[in-house]
Amino acid sequence: MLNIEFGRREKNCQGVTRRNVLQAGGLGFGGLTLSNLLAARAAEKPGVTRDTSVVWLWLNGGPTHIETFDPKMTAPVEFRSVTGEVKTVLPGVTLGGNFGGLAKQADKMAFVRSFRIPSSSHNVGAYWVNTGHGSNANRPSLGSITSRARGPNHPLTGMPTYLQMGRIGFNTAAPLIPGPAWLGKAYAPFSPSGPARENMNLTTQVSRLEDRRSLLKGLDQMRHDVDANGVMAGIDGLNQQAFSLILGQATQAFDLAREDKRVVASYGGGLGQSLLMARRLCEVGCGFVAVSLQGWDMHSKVAGGINNLGPKVDRAVSAFVEDIYQQGLDRKILLVISGEFGRTPRINKNAGRDHWGPLSTLALAGGGLKVGQVIGQSSPKAEVPRTGLVTPQDLMATVFHVLGITPDTAFEDPAGRPTRMLEAGKTIAGLV
């Protein structure tokens, strides 16, 4: 909770106490203060990356690749999409029957039909896709790597670099949930729905702060009170960033009431509102926003499940894609849609589909990539990749490319050994 007290303490020439300033910077993120996180950025002096962002739409539970982006309507009936197919604006390319909105935006998207994941287990598959490694490797997720490469907070807005809405994976116990691993808690995702979100609200009227700028000027008087080392020497700037997050653009990004009403309506509710917020967060410096939609573990009655979730994804994603292109953000923001694996090609006895790591799909939009195409081909019954195999490390390399993170980026592990984040992956052929 932000706690700004006036009076009863020594004040400097601006009428601001040292305690006032430090408490203003004490906005908590998961047990860490905002100033802690900003100080971590100042201390590490990360390398230069691009002014780009990733929105990572996670379909938790393992989406069916057949009823989404690879319908296979010429296969035997037990292998076909149970929702049929819809023609897209791309000649000869169809999507699952629930995705009419995306079909109209297909020229702004790329669909990967040859994505293979080395596991058919929920948590292990999720770990592979989010980290590029198996769950026994104890590696940081893409979001945490982004946070480490750029610093936990944007240097101008104070916006957390890595933000997550919803759960990724089924087991809440570490190390099965993708996260910062040994990079440390400073690089864990900030959750806007958690307790820290509530702490972003002022507990006193803004008028009590009087002139915000004069308050910030008082920070200049604090420099003689702190050590002149690489972290503490920047305390003025760190607390200015704290105030920027509390009162500035970063907090406003969470307020959808500030968005054009027609845009809000186009996204719909639920998932749509999350994706709209994700776009707004990217605009003020969030480098990696993970949005999760639950309910994709369709072992029975896949038709009912996809008829429920498919239209929600279709409306929200088609609005997002149209929005980023209309606003000229298509080179700034990359959308990635994935899950932990695909589903069994043959419908089972319960009219559902079970876990299937050998083949899944990806959908991407924006990021300055070459869109309007299908990457790779699956076998006739959607069982395995036939051409253009794509692995989790290839996806990771592509995200690195968009974010400007060099392929040889390495951080020291707990033993002090430089450890490369990307070992074998290459950018997805044809996209870059």
C-alpha positions as CSV (number, residue, x, y, z in Angstrom):
1,M,0.0,0.0,0.0
2,L,1.3,3.5,-0.8
3,N,1.6,5.3,2.5
4,I,2.5,9.0,2.3
5,E,2.6,10.8,5.7
6,F,3.0,14.5,6.2
7,G,4.2,16.0,9.4
8,R,6.0,14.7,12.6
9,R,9.2,14.2,10.7
10,E,12.2,16.3,9.8
11,K,11.5,18.0,6.5
12,N,13.8,19.3,3.9
13,C,13.5,22.7,2.2
14,Q,10.7,21.4,0.0
15,G,8.7,20.3,3.0
16,V,9.3,16.6,2.2
17,T,10.7,14.1,4.7
18,R,13.0,11.4,3.8
19,R,10.4,8.9,5.0
20,N,7.8,10.5,2.8
21,V,9.9,9.9,-0.3
22,L,11.0,6.4,0.6
23,Q,7.4,5.4,1.4
24,A,6.2,6.9,-1.9
25,G,8.7,4.5,-3.6
26,G,7.5,1.6,-1.6
27,L,4.9,0.3,-4.0
28,G,5.0,-3.5,-3.5
29,F,5.3,-6.0,-6.3
30,G,5.1,-9.5,-4.9
31,G,7.0,-8.7,-1.7
32,L,9.5,-6.4,-3.4
33,T,9.2,-2.6,-3.4
34,L,9.0,-0.8,-6.7
35,S,12.2,1.0,-5.8
36,N,13.9,-2.3,-5.2
37,L,13.0,-3.4,-8.7
38,L,14.0,-0.1,-10.3
39,A,17.2,-0.2,-8.4
40,A,17.9,-3.7,-9.7
41,R,17.6,-2.3,-13.2
42,A,19.9,0.6,-12.4
43,A,22.5,-1.8,-11.0
44,E,22.6,-4.3,-13.8
45,K,22.8,-1.9,-16.7
46,P,21.2,-4.3,-19.2
47,G,22.1,-4.3,-22.9
48,V,20.1,-2.4,-25.5
49,T,17.0,-4.1,-26.7
50,R,14.3,-3.0,-29.2
51,D,11.3,-0.9,-28.2
52,T,9.0,-3.9,-28.9
53,S,6.7,-6.1,-26.9
54,V,5.2,-9.5,-26.9
55,V,1.6,-10.5,-26.0
56,W,1.7,-14.2,-25.2
57,L,-1.8,-15.7,-25.4
58,W,-1.7,-19.0,-23.6
59,L,-4.6,-21.5,-24.2
60,N,-4.2,-23.4,-21.0
61,G,-4.9,-27.2,-21.2
62,G,-3.7,-27.8,-24.7
63,P,-5.8,-26.5,-27.6
64,T,-6.9,-28.8,-30.4
65,H,-4.8,-27.9,-33.4
66,I,-7.4,-29.4,-35.7
67,E,-10.5,-27.4,-34.7
68,T,-8.4,-24.2,-34.5
69,F,-5.9,-23.7,-37.3
70,D,-5.5,-27.0,-39.2
71,P,-9.0,-28.5,-39.9
72,K,-8.1,-31.4,-42.2
73,M,-11.5,-31.7,-43.9
74,T,-10.1,-34.1,-46.5
75,A,-9.0,-36.7,-43.9
76,P,-11.2,-39.6,-42.8
77,V,-14.2,-38.4,-40.8
78,E,-12.8,-39.4,-37.4
79,F,-9.8,-37.1,-38.0
80,R,-11.6,-34.0,-39.4
81,S,-12.5,-30.8,-37.5
82,V,-15.8,-31.5,-35.8
83,T,-16.7,-27.8,-36.3
84,G,-15.9,-27.8,-40.1
85,E,-13.8,-25.1,-41.6
86,V,-14.0,-21.5,-42.8
87,K,-12.3,-20.0,-45.8
88,T,-9.8,-17.3,-45.1
89,V,-8.7,-14.3,-47.2
90,L,-5.6,-16.4,-48.1
91,P,-6.2,-18.6,-51.1
92,G,-6.5,-22.2,-50.2
93,V,-6.1,-21.6,-46.5
94,T,-8.9,-22.6,-44.1
95,L,-9.3,-22.4,-40.3
96,G,-11.6,-24.2,-37.9
97,G,-15.3,-23.4,-38.2
98,N,-15.4,-21.0,-35.2
99,F,-12.8,-18.6,-36.5
100,G,-14.6,-16.5,-39.1
101,G,-13.2,-13.3,-37.6
102,L,-9.6,-14.5,-37.8
103,A,-10.3,-15.8,-41.3
104,K,-10.8,-12.1,-42.4
105,Q,-7.6,-11.1,-40.6
106,A,-5.5,-14.0,-42.0
107,D,-3.5,-11.7,-44.2
108,K,-2.2,-10.1,-41.0
109,M,-1.3,-13.4,-39.4
110,A,1.0,-16.4,-39.8
111,F,-0.2,-19.9,-38.9
112,V,2.5,-22.5,-38.0
113,R,1.2,-26.0,-38.7
114,S,4.4,-27.9,-37.8
115,F,5.0,-27.1,-34.2
116,R,6.3,-30.1,-32.2
117,I,6.5,-30.2,-28.4
118,P,8.7,-33.0,-26.7
119,S,6.0,-33.8,-24.1
120,S,2.3,-34.7,-23.9
121,S,2.2,-33.7,-20.2
122,H,0.5,-30.5,-19.2
123,N,3.2,-29.1,-17.0
124,V,6.2,-30.4,-18.9
125,G,4.7,-29.3,-22.2
126,A,4.0,-25.8,-20.7
127,Y,7.6,-25.7,-19.4
128,W,9.0,-26.6,-22.8
129,V,7.0,-23.9,-24.7
130,N,7.6,-21.2,-22.2
131,T,11.3,-21.8,-21.5
132,G,12.6,-23.8,-24.4
133,H,13.7,-26.6,-22.1
134,G,12.3,-29.5,-20.2
135,S,11.1,-29.0,-16.6
136,N,14.2,-30.7,-15.1
137,A,16.4,-28.0,-16.6
138,N,15.3,-25.2,-14.1
139,R,15.4,-22.5,-16.8
140,P,13.7,-19.1,-16.7
141,S,10.7,-18.4,-18.9
142,L,10.6,-16.1,-21.9
143,G,8.9,-13.4,-19.8
144,S,11.5,-13.5,-17.1
145,I,14.4,-13.5,-19.6
146,T,12.8,-10.4,-21.1
147,S,12.6,-8.8,-17.7
148,R,16.3,-9.7,-17.0
149,A,17.5,-8.4,-20.4
150,R,15.6,-5.1,-20.1
151,G,15.3,-4.6,-16.4
152,P,12.3,-5.3,-14.2
153,N,10.7,-1.9,-14.9
154,H,10.6,0.4,-17.9
155,P,13.1,3.2,-17.2
156,L,10.7,6.0,-18.0
157,T,7.3,4.8,-17.0
158,G,8.1,2.4,-14.2
159,M,5.9,-0.2,-15.8
160,P,6.8,-3.8,-15.0
161,T,8.5,-5.4,-17.9
162,Y,6.8,-8.7,-17.4
163,L,3.1,-9.0,-16.6
164,Q,0.9,-12.0,-16.4
165,M,-2.9,-12.4,-16.4
166,G,-4.1,-15.8,-15.5
167,R,-2.4,-19.2,-14.8
168,I,0.0,-21.0,-17.1
169,G,0.2,-24.7,-16.3
170,F,-1.8,-27.0,-14.1
171,N,0.5,-27.7,-11.1
172,T,1.1,-24.6,-8.9
173,A,4.2,-26.0,-7.3
174,A,7.7,-25.0,-8.5
175,P,9.6,-25.9,-10.5
176,L,6.8,-27.0,-12.9
177,I,5.4,-23.6,-13.4
178,P,7.5,-21.4,-15.8
179,G,8.9,-18.5,-14.0
180,P,12.2,-16.7,-13.2
181,A,14.0,-19.8,-11.9
182,W,17.5,-18.8,-10.6
183,L,17.2,-15.3,-12.1
184,G,15.4,-14.4,-8.9
185,K,12.1,-13.0,-7.8
186,A,12.8,-9.6,-9.2
187,Y,12.1,-11.1,-12.6
188,A,8.9,-12.9,-11.8
189,P,5.7,-11.6,-13.5
190,F,3.6,-8.9,-12.0
191,S,0.0,-9.8,-11.7
192,P,-2.5,-6.9,-12.1
193,S,-5.2,-9.0,-10.5
194,G,-3.2,-9.8,-7.4
195,P,-2.7,-7.9,-4.2
196,A,0.0,-5.7,-5.8
197,R,-2.7,-4.3,-8.1
198,E,-4.7,-3.0,-5.2
199,N,-1.5,-1.3,-3.9
200,M,-1.4,0.8,-7.0
201,N,-4.3,2.9,-5.7
202,L,-3.5,5.9,-3.7
203,T,-4.9,5.8,-0.2
204,T,-5.1,9.6,-0.1
205,Q,-6.4,12.1,-2.5
206,V,-4.0,13.3,-5.2
207,S,-4.7,16.9,-4.0
208,R,-2.9,15.9,-0.7
209,L,0.3,15.6,-2.7
210,E,-0.1,19.2,-3.8
211,D,2.4,19.9,-6.5
212,R,3.7,16.6,-7.6
213,R,6.7,18.2,-9.3
214,S,7.7,20.2,-6.3
215,L,7.5,17.0,-4.3
216,L,9.8,15.3,-6.7
217,K,12.2,18.2,-6.6
218,G,12.7,17.5,-2.9
219,L,14.3,14.2,-3.9
220,D,17.3,16.2,-5.1
221,Q,18.1,17.0,-1.4
222,M,18.4,13.4,-0.5
223,R,21.5,12.6,-2.5
224,H,23.8,13.5,0.4
225,D,21.9,11.0,2.6
226,V,22.7,7.9,0.6
227,D,25.8,6.0,-0.5
228,A,27.4,7.0,-3.8
229,N,27.3,3.5,-5.3
230,G,25.8,2.2,-8.5
231,V,22.4,1.5,-6.9
232,M,21.8,4.2,-4.3
233,A,23.2,7.1,-6.4
234,G,20.1,6.8,-8.6
235,I,17.6,7.0,-5.8
236,D,16.2,10.3,-7.1
237,G,15.4,8.8,-10.5
238,L,14.1,5.6,-8.9
239,N,11.6,7.4,-6.8
240,Q,10.6,9.6,-9.7
241,Q,9.8,6.4,-11.6
242,A,7.8,5.2,-8.6
243,F,5.6,8.3,-8.8
244,S,5.4,8.0,-12.5
245,L,3.9,4.5,-12.1
246,I,1.5,5.6,-9.4
247,L,0.3,8.8,-11.0
248,G,1.3,8.7,-14.6
249,Q,0.7,6.8,-17.9
250,A,1.5,3.4,-16.5
251,T,-1.4,3.3,-14.0
252,Q,-3.7,4.8,-16.6
253,A,-3.0,1.9,-18.9
254,F,-5.0,-0.3,-16.5
255,D,-8.0,1.9,-16.8
256,L,-10.0,0.8,-19.9
257,A,-12.5,3.7,-19.3
258,R,-9.8,5.8,-21.0
259,E,-10.0,3.8,-24.2
260,D,-12.2,4.7,-27.1
261,K,-15.6,3.1,-26.4
262,R,-15.9,1.7,-29.9
263,V,-12.6,-0.1,-29.5
264,V,-13.6,-1.5,-26.2
265,A,-16.9,-2.8,-27.6
266,S,-15.1,-4.4,-30.5
267,Y,-13.0,-6.6,-28.2
268,G,-16.0,-7.9,-26.2
269,G,-15.7,-9.0,-22.6
270,G,-13.5,-11.4,-20.7
271,L,-10.5,-12.4,-22.9
272,G,-11.1,-9.3,-25.1
273,Q,-10.7,-6.9,-22.2
274,S,-7.5,-8.7,-21.2
275,L,-6.0,-8.4,-24.7
276,L,-7.0,-4.7,-24.9
277,M,-5.3,-4.1,-21.6
278,A,-2.3,-6.0,-22.9
279,R,-2.1,-3.7,-25.9
280,R,-2.3,-0.6,-23.6
281,L,0.4,-2.0,-21.3
282,C,2.7,-2.6,-24.2
283,E,2.3,1.0,-25.2
284,V,3.7,2.2,-21.9
285,G,6.7,-0.1,-21.7
286,C,5.6,-3.6,-20.7
287,G,7.8,-5.9,-22.8
288,F,6.1,-9.2,-22.2
289,V,2.4,-9.6,-21.3
290,A,1.1,-13.2,-20.8
291,V,-2.6,-13.7,-21.0
292,S,-4.1,-17.1,-20.2
293,L,-7.5,-18.6,-21.2
294,Q,-8.5,-21.7,-19.3
295,G,-10.6,-24.7,-20.4
296,W,-8.7,-26.3,-23.3
297,D,-8.3,-29.8,-21.9
298,M,-11.1,-31.3,-24.0
299,H,-10.9,-35.1,-23.4
300,S,-14.6,-35.4,-24.0
301,K,-17.1,-33.5,-26.2
302,V,-14.6,-31.4,-28.0
303,A,-17.4,-29.9,-30.1
304,G,-19.0,-28.4,-27.1
305,G,-15.8,-27.1,-25.7
306,I,-14.6,-25.5,-28.9
307,N,-18.0,-24.0,-29.6
308,N,-17.8,-22.3,-26.2
309,L,-14.2,-21.1,-26.3
310,G,-13.6,-20.7,-30.1
311,P,-15.9,-17.7,-30.6
312,K,-14.3,-15.9,-27.6
313,V,-10.9,-16.3,-29.0
314,D,-12.1,-15.4,-32.5
315,R,-13.6,-12.1,-31.4
316,A,-10.9,-11.0,-29.0
317,V,-8.0,-11.9,-31.2
318,S,-9.4,-10.6,-34.5
319,A,-10.2,-7.3,-32.7
320,F,-6.6,-7.2,-31.3
321,V,-5.0,-7.9,-34.7
322,E,-7.1,-5.3,-36.4
323,D,-6.4,-2.8,-33.6
324,I,-2.6,-3.1,-33.7
325,Y,-2.6,-2.7,-37.5
326,Q,-4.9,0.3,-37.5
327,Q,-2.9,2.0,-34.8
328,G,0.4,1.3,-36.5
329,L,1.6,-1.0,-33.7
330,D,2.1,-4.0,-35.9
331,R,5.9,-3.6,-35.9
332,K,5.9,-2.8,-32.1
333,I,3.8,-5.6,-30.8
334,L,4.0,-9.4,-31.5
335,L,1.1,-11.6,-30.7
336,V,1.8,-15.3,-30.1
337,I,-1.0,-17.9,-29.6
338,S,0.1,-21.3,-28.2
339,G,-0.6,-24.0,-25.6
340,E,1.3,-26.8,-24.1
341,F,0.5,-29.3,-26.9
342,G,-2.0,-30.3,-29.5
343,R,-4.7,-33.0,-29.3
344,T,-4.9,-36.5,-30.6
345,P,-5.8,-36.5,-34.3
346,R,-8.4,-39.2,-34.0
347,I,-11.6,-38.4,-32.0
348,N,-11.8,-40.7,-28.9
349,K,-14.8,-42.8,-27.6
350,N,-15.9,-39.8,-25.6
351,A,-16.1,-37.5,-28.6
352,G,-13.0,-35.7,-27.3
353,R,-9.3,-35.5,-28.0
354,D,-6.5,-36.4,-25.7
355,H,-3.0,-35.0,-25.2
356,W,-0.7,-34.9,-28.3
357,G,2.8,-33.4,-28.2
358,P,4.0,-34.6,-31.6
359,L,2.0,-31.8,-33.4
360,S,0.5,-28.5,-32.4
361,T,0.0,-25.2,-34.1
362,L,1.0,-21.6,-33.5
363,A,-0.6,-18.3,-34.6
364,L,1.4,-15.1,-34.8
365,A,0.6,-11.5,-35.8
366,G,2.6,-8.3,-35.8
367,G,6.1,-8.0,-34.6
368,G,7.3,-6.9,-38.0
369,L,7.2,-10.5,-39.2
370,K,6.2,-11.7,-42.6
371,V,2.6,-12.6,-42.2
372,G,-0.2,-13.6,-44.5
373,Q,1.0,-17.2,-44.8
374,V,1.1,-20.7,-43.5
375,I,4.4,-22.0,-42.1
376,G,5.1,-25.7,-42.4
377,Q,2.7,-28.5,-43.2
378,S,1.3,-31.4,-41.1
379,S,0.7,-34.9,-42.3
380,P,-2.6,-35.7,-43.9
381,K,-4.3,-36.8,-40.6
382,A,-2.6,-34.0,-38.6
383,E,-0.5,-36.5,-36.7
384,V,3.1,-35.1,-37.1
385,P,4.9,-32.3,-38.9
386,R,5.5,-33.1,-42.6
387,T,7.6,-30.1,-43.6
388,G,9.1,-27.1,-41.8
389,L,9.5,-28.5,-38.3
390,V,9.3,-25.8,-35.6
391,T,10.5,-26.4,-32.0
392,P,10.0,-24.5,-28.8
393,Q,13.6,-23.2,-29.1
394,D,12.8,-21.9,-32.6
395,L,9.8,-20.1,-31.2
396,M,12.1,-18.7,-28.5
397,A,14.6,-17.5,-31.1
398,T,11.8,-15.7,-33.0
399,V,10.6,-13.9,-29.9
400,F,14.2,-13.0,-29.1
401,H,14.5,-11.5,-32.6
402,V,11.4,-9.4,-32.2
403,L,12.5,-8.1,-28.7
404,G,16.1,-7.5,-29.9
405,I,17.6,-10.0,-27.4
406,T,20.7,-11.4,-29.0
407,P,20.8,-15.2,-29.6
408,D,23.9,-15.6,-27.5
409,T,22.4,-13.8,-24.4
410,A,23.7,-15.5,-21.3
411,F,23.3,-15.0,-17.6
412,E,25.2,-16.4,-14.7
413,D,23.5,-19.4,-13.0
414,P,23.7,-20.1,-9.2
415,A,27.2,-21.6,-9.7
416,G,28.4,-18.5,-11.4
417,R,28.6,-20.1,-14.8
418,P,27.5,-18.0,-17.9
419,T,24.4,-19.9,-19.2
420,R,23.0,-19.2,-22.6
421,M,19.3,-18.7,-22.7
422,L,19.0,-20.0,-26.3
423,E,21.0,-23.0,-27.2
424,A,19.8,-24.6,-30.5
425,G,16.9,-22.6,-31.8
426,K,16.8,-20.6,-35.0
427,T,14.2,-18.0,-36.0
428,I,11.2,-19.7,-37.7
429,A,12.1,-20.0,-41.4
430,G,10.0,-17.7,-43.6
431,L,8.8,-15.4,-40.8
432,V,11.8,-13.1,-40.3
